[in-house]
Amino acid sequence: MLFKDCLCFLVGKVARKMSRITKERLTPYGLTPTQFFMLTALYEEDGLLISVLAQKVALDRATLTGLLDRLERDGFTERRADPEDRRAIRIHLTAKAEGLREELTGLYHDNNGMFLSLLSQEEKEVFERVVNKLETADFGKDSMPTSNSEQDGRCFRPGYETRQHTDK
C-alpha cells in the first residue's frame, strides 16, 4: 500500500485542513477549535456534567479538564456544584460566552456549511454513513485483521474503488 493511499492518513489530512481553517476563523475570539466545540455543546445545553460534556466532544476527562481550566481562566465558563449532588460538577457559560452565542453559533453553522457545500446531497448521506460506521466500529484486538488477511495491501484512493496494489 502506498502511504498517500492510507485511509487513516487521508482522513487525518482532511481533518487537519478543516481544523486549520476553523482555527483561523476563531483567532479573533482567542479560542481553539476544541474549545469552540465545547462552547457549542454548552450552547446546546448549558450546565452539563463534566462527564457528559467529555462524551459530547469525544474527549477523555483528563484532557477536558485542562481545556476547561483555560476556558474558565479566559472567562467563558465556570464550574458549579450540582445542587442535587455536591460531588458532581456542572459546567456553565458565563455572560461573556453568552454575549458571543450568536456570533459563535453563526460561525459554527457557516463553517460547517462551507465544508458541506462541497458535497452533493448523495455524497453527504454516504459520508455520514461511512463516518458513523468508522466511529462505531469495534477496533478491539480480536476484531483486527491479521497481516495475512485478504485486506493486506489494499488501499483507498478517492475516486477509485478499493483495489489491490502491485506497486513495490
C-alpha positions in Angstrom: 0.0 0.0 0.0 1.3 3.4 -0.8 1.5 5.9 2.1 -0.6 8.5 0.3 -3.4 5.9 -0.2 -3.7 5.1 3.5 -7.3 5.9 4.8 -6.0 6.9 8.2 -3.5 9.4 6.6 -6.2 10.8 4.2 -8.8 11.3 7.0 -6.2 12.9 9.2 -5.0 15.2 6.4 -8.6 16.4 5.7 -9.2 16.8 9.5 -6.0 18.9 9.9 -7.1 21.1 6.9 -10.6 21.6 8.4 -9.1 22.3 11.8 -6.6 24.8 10.4 -9.4 26.7 8.6 -11.6 26.6 11.7 -8.6 27.8 13.8 -8.1 30.8 11.5 -11.7 31.8 11.8 -11.5 31.5 15.6 -8.4 33.7 16.1 -10.4 36.9 16.9 -12.1 35.1 19.8 -8.9 33.5 21.3 -10.4 30.0 21.1 -9.0 26.8 19.8 -11.3 24.5 17.7 -11.7 22.1 20.6 -12.7 24.9 23.0 -15.1 26.2 20.3 -16.8 22.8 20.1 -17.0 22.6 23.9 -18.8 26.0 23.9 -21.0 24.9 21.0 -22.0 21.8 23.1 -22.8 24.1 26.1 -24.8 26.4 23.8 -26.9 23.4 23.0 -27.3 22.5 26.7 -25.7 24.7 29.4 -24.9 23.2 32.8 -23.6 19.8 31.6 -21.9 17.5 33.9 -18.2 17.2 33.1 -18.6 13.6 32.1 -21.4 14.4 29.7 -19.5 17.2 28.1 -16.5 14.9 27.7 -18.7 12.4 25.9 -20.3 15.0 23.7 -17.0 16.4 22.5 -15.3 12.9 22.4 -12.5 13.7 24.9 -11.4 11.9 28.0 -12.0 13.7 31.2 -8.3 14.4 31.8 -7.9 16.3 28.5 -11.2 18.1 29.1 -10.1 19.3 32.5 -7.2 21.3 31.1 -9.4 22.8 28.3 -12.0 23.8 30.9 -9.3 25.4 33.1 -8.3 27.6 30.1 -12.0 28.4 29.2 -12.6 29.3 32.9 -9.4 31.4 33.1 -10.5 33.3 29.9 -13.9 34.0 31.3 -16.0 31.7 29.1 -17.2 29.1 31.6 -17.5 28.4 35.3 -17.7 25.3 37.3 -20.6 24.9 39.8 -21.5 22.1 42.2 -24.6 20.2 41.1 -27.4 21.3 43.5 -28.6 17.7 43.8 -25.2 16.1 44.2 -22.5 18.3 45.5 -19.8 15.8 44.4 -20.8 16.4 40.8 -19.6 19.5 38.9 -21.6 21.2 36.2 -20.1 23.5 33.5 -21.9 26.7 32.9 -21.5 29.5 30.3 -20.6 33.0 31.6 -22.0 36.3 30.5 -19.0 36.6 28.2 -19.8 33.3 26.4 -23.5 34.2 26.3 -22.6 37.5 24.7 -20.8 35.6 21.9 -23.5 33.0 21.4 -25.0 34.4 18.2 -21.6 35.1 16.7 -20.1 31.7 17.6 -23.1 29.7 16.6 -23.2 31.6 13.3 -19.6 30.8 12.8 -20.3 27.1 13.6 -23.1 27.0 11.0 -21.1 28.9 8.4 -18.0 26.8 8.9 -19.9 23.5 8.7 -21.9 24.8 5.7 -18.7 25.7 3.9 -17.4 22.2 4.2 -20.7 20.5 3.4 -21.3 22.8 0.4 -18.6 20.9 -1.4 -20.7 17.7 -1.3 -23.9 16.7 -3.1 -26.8 15.5 -1.1 -25.9 11.9 -2.0 -22.3 12.4 -1.0 -23.4 13.9 2.3 -25.5 10.9 3.1 -22.8 8.4 2.1 -20.2 10.4 4.1 -22.4 10.4 7.2 -22.9 6.7 6.9 -19.2 6.0 6.4 -18.1 8.3 9.3 -20.7 6.7 11.5 -19.6 3.2 10.6 -16.0 4.0 11.3 -16.8 5.8 14.5 -18.9 3.0 15.9 -16.7 0.1 14.7 -15.2 -2.2 17.2 -11.5 -2.0 16.6 -10.6 -4.3 19.5 -7.7 -6.7 19.3 -9.9 -9.6 18.3 -11.6 -7.7 15.5 -8.5 -6.5 13.7 -7.4 -8.3 10.5 -4.1 -10.1 10.7 -1.2 -9.2 8.4 -2.1 -12.3 6.3 -5.7 -11.2 5.7 -7.2 -10.5 2.4 -7.2 -6.8 3.2 -3.4 -6.8 3.4 -2.0 -4.5 0.7 -5.4 -2.9 -0.2 -5.7 0.8 -0.4 -8.2 3.7 -0.7 -7.9 6.2 -3.4 -10.6 9.0 -3.6 -12.5 8.4 -6.8 -11.4 4.8 -7.1 -12.7 1.5 -5.7 -10.6 -0.3 -3.2 -8.1 -2.4 -5.2 -5.0 -4.5 -4.9 -1.8 -2.6 -5.4 1.0 -4.1 -7.4 3.4 -1.2 -6.8 6.5 -2.2 -4.9 
